[in-house]
Amino acid sequence: MIHYSKIIFYVKELVKNNKKIYFFLTLFSYLILIIGNTNLKAGENQLIDLDKRLDKISEISEKVFDFSKSKGLFTIDKKKSSLEKKESDDLIIYITSPRSIQSTEGSFEIHVSSFNPILSVRINDTSLSVDNESFEFSYSYANNILNPGENILLIEVITINGSTDKEFKIFLEDSFYKFAEMRKSSFTLVNVLGFNRDNNVNSAPSDKEEAMKGSLTIVAVGQIVTGYSSAFVITSILNFDDQFNSKYDSKQIIFRQIGIDWNDQKTDFGDFTIGSGTSMVGLWDKERQSQIRDPFYDKYKKISQENFFQFKLKVDFQELLKWETSLKYSIKDDYSMVTSTQQKAPKIYVNKIGQGFETKWFDMTWLMSLDYSQTDAASDTKDFVDSGISFKVTWPMKTIPMNFQYGLTDQQYKTAEPATGVRTHNNSSYAVFGANYQVYAWLSLAYSHRYEVNESNIINSDYSKNTDSLNFTIIF
């Protein structure tokens, strides 16, 4: 078993005692890609910035889900051999068909061999006649009787000693149904061990302070197949981090999420997903300043709990572009300003819509994303609108794929603060460079550097920061 806390501790001590190691770590990390994190801000904006950080965590689960769909990891429904049999004390039933058939022409044989006279044979709802006192039975089953996709043949044989039945699965391919693309029940477990350096951990306009931290994200994705291209998908996420400098322990979080979706990759409209889930966020509070505690780890205080509902649709316009649209509605209980169990947590309602457009040009992948969200808080002065646009290009280099992303975000509060008469308006821009290196099928290394600039009409809210992140992704 890998002890991640010890790994983080040893790296922390090495960096603390030898500055050269950090230099070489940063230099080496240009070979690899990571999903970066954005640190928490203090005060009333804490929950808003935390949402941005948690979006990065949820991206990991989506990548794991896409990977599990393409690879079919830990598949429960294994591909069967071309000859299936069932043997009992006095009876054998077998067929000569392979697991999948590519043509409606031809036929395959169904054979029954018994030590006792066979009285009758039934294939699904069709009864077949058997010669008197016959110990052998054969039947030619035409391929064109099968339906495209998965077919189940239930063969029931009755002898003088009783009945025996056997179920066979045969897949008939056509232009739409392909055996290799058939959805399979699976389970995927991924651990992401990360290291992050932030040169402005407090998002301050001046007197920047640098901090490093380690993080561990565990994502489990299970698929329960309901049809050729459909499945229920259960996703769970656990994330927590550890600041190397205890001065910033109050920024450490623990995040848990579980969700269930129904997904069909081949509807008439495209790849369709609908589902719901719940999540909880805790913030390190060793001094127990709040009575609202995390139910699983008492050293953290609970700062938010969210229930969400989501819808996604992906459409592939052949050789032109891929379009994705998403809708998400969430209800949050905001405990960030609540310290007593006697206080009631205010609710925050968030509506979010996203659009994505992906295409290939000059052997590179180009992605444009648009996001818009409305946040309705308990107080009108806390209501705001977020919008953003980003562009990302990926170079599919053979050994080390690289990518570059540039984005703009705009945040506007709906009403002004009564005390100041100022309506908050924040603008930010960011640029991210990343690279990825696949060491083994089960291990990848990743690096990213992010430069971010924030401008605001609120005094002392302008800042810039550089963030370097390094990830080790391990698939079990």
Secondary structure, DSSP 4 states (H G I P E B T S, - for coil): ---HHHHHHHHHHHHHH-HHHHHHHHHHGGG----------SGGGHHHHHHHHHHHHHHHHHHHHHHHHHH-TT-SSPPPPS-EEEE-SSEEEEE---SEES-SSSEEEEEEEEEEEEEEEEETTEEE---TTEEEEEEEEEGGGSPSEEEEEEEEEEETTEEEEEEEEEEE--SS--GGG----EEEEEEEEEEEEETTTT--SSS---EEEEEEEEEEEEEEE-SSSEEEEEEEEEEEEEESSGGGGGG-EEEEEEEEEEEETT-SSSEEEEEEEEEEEEEE-TT---S-B-SS-TTEEEEEEEEEEEEEEEEEETTTEEEEEEEEEEEEEE-TT--STTSPPPEEEEEEEEEEEEEEETTEEEEEEEEEEEEE-SSGGG-EEEEEEEEEEEE--SSS-EEEEEEEEEEEESS--TTT----EEEEEEEEEEEEEEEETTEEEEEEEEEEEEEESSTT--EEEEEEEEEEEEE-
